[in-house]
């Protein structure tokens, strides 16, 4: 990725989420997810330069860009701590991160996948956990 970059604080991301949710309710979550998918394409393109270190490179890039404090990729599960999107709430809030993760797996697997956030720090969990499902298991 090249070009200019901007910094957005966690507080600003939370305020943007609250604004969109206030106008669009849960429909805004799809927009955040799509934003994450676009960001995920960039992360995956960097990682795809060396397939042998693909997921380690994704981890490094996501940490460098402060999306997470740490993240671990497994065959069908991803665990993350310190998601920039996590804030106190009653439901999962890491919609952009879910989009990023989905795109990372789609590029690597060269097929469509579904990514579901099954645990979230926002709801008091120790980490955010995502399940990756292949298209045949939707």
C-alpha positions in Angstrom: 0.0 0.0 0.0 1.3 3.4 -0.8 0.1 6.9 -0.6 -1.1 9.0 2.3 -2.4 7.6 5.5 -4.5 9.2 8.2 -4.8 8.4 11.9 -8.2 7.9 13.5 -8.5 7.5 17.2 -10.4 4.7 18.9 -12.7 7.3 20.4 -13.4 8.8 16.9 -14.1 5.3 15.5 -16.6 4.7 18.3 -18.3 8.1 17.7 -18.5 7.3 13.9 -20.0 3.9 14.7 -22.6 5.5 17.1 -23.5 8.1 14.4 -24.1 5.5 11.8 -26.0 3.2 14.2 -28.1 6.1 15.2 -29.1 6.8 11.6 -29.1 3.3 10.1 -29.3 1.0 13.1 -27.8 -2.5 12.5 -27.7 -1.9 8.8 -24.6 0.2 9.3 -22.7 -3.0 10.4 -22.7 -4.1 6.8 -21.0 -0.9 5.7 -18.4 -1.3 8.4 -17.9 -4.9 7.3 -17.4 -3.8 3.7 -14.9 -1.1 4.8 -13.0 -3.8 6.5 -13.0 -5.9 3.3 -11.4 -3.1 1.4 -8.7 -2.7 4.0 -8.3 -6.5 4.1 -7.4 -6.5 0.4 -4.5 -4.2 1.1 -3.3 -6.3 4.0 -3.6 -9.5 1.9 -1.8 -8.0 -1.0 1.2 -7.3 1.2 1.1 -10.8 2.8 0.6 -12.5 -0.5 4.1 -11.6 -1.6 5.4 -14.6 0.4 2.8 -17.4 0.9 5.1 -19.1 3.4 4.7 -16.3 5.9 1.3 -15.1 4.8 -0.5 -15.2 8.2 2.5 -14.0 10.1 2.7 -11.0 7.7 -1.0 -10.3 8.2 -0.5 -10.4 11.9 2.4 -8.0 11.7 0.6 -5.5 9.4 -2.6 -5.5 11.6 -0.5 -4.9 14.7 1.5 -2.1 13.0 -1.6 -0.4 11.9 -3.1 -0.7 15.4 -6.2 -2.7 14.4 -5.3 -5.2 17.2 -2.8 -5.6 19.9 -2.3 -9.2 18.8 -4.0 -11.7 16.6 -3.6 -15.4 15.9 -4.8 -17.1 12.8 -5.8 -20.8 12.7 -7.4 -22.9 10.0 -10.9 -21.9 10.9 -10.6 -19.6 14.0 -9.0 -16.2 14.6 -8.4 -14.8 18.0 -7.6 -11.2 18.6 -6.9 -9.0 21.6 -7.1 -5.3 21.8 -9.3 -4.7 18.8 -9.5 -0.9 18.0 -13.2 -1.4 17.5 -13.9 -3.0 20.9 -16.0 -0.9 23.3 -18.4 -1.8 26.0 -21.7 -3.1 24.7 -24.1 -5.9 24.5 -23.2 -7.3 21.2 -20.0 -7.8 19.0 -18.7 -4.5 17.6 -15.7 -5.5 15.5 -17.4 -5.3 12.1 -14.4 -3.8 10.2 -12.0 -6.3 11.7 -14.4 -9.1 10.7 -14.3 -7.8 7.1 -10.5 -7.6 7.2 -10.2 -11.2 8.4 -12.7 -12.4 5.8 -10.8 -10.9 3.0 -7.4 -12.2 4.3 -8.9 -15.7 4.2 -10.5 -15.3 0.8 -7.3 -14.2 -0.8 -5.3 -17.0 0.9 -7.9 -19.7 0.1 -8.8 -18.3 -3.3 -12.5 -18.8 -2.6 -15.4 -17.1 -0.7 -15.7 -17.6 3.0 -18.0 -16.4 5.8 -16.5 -14.8 8.9 -18.6 -14.6 12.1 -17.6 -12.9 15.3 -18.5 -15.4 18.0 -16.9 -13.6 21.0 -16.1 -9.9 21.5 -14.1 -8.0 24.1 -17.0 -5.5 23.9 -19.2 -7.9 25.7 -16.7 -8.6 28.4 -14.9 -11.5 26.9 -11.1 -11.8 27.1 -10.7 -11.7 23.4 -12.5 -11.4 20.1 -12.9 -14.7 18.3 -14.0 -15.2 14.8 -15.1 -18.4 13.0 -14.2 -18.9 9.3 -16.7 -21.0 7.3 -16.3 -22.2 3.8 -19.1 -21.4 1.4 -20.4 -25.0 1.5 -21.0 -24.7 5.3 -23.0 -21.5 5.3 
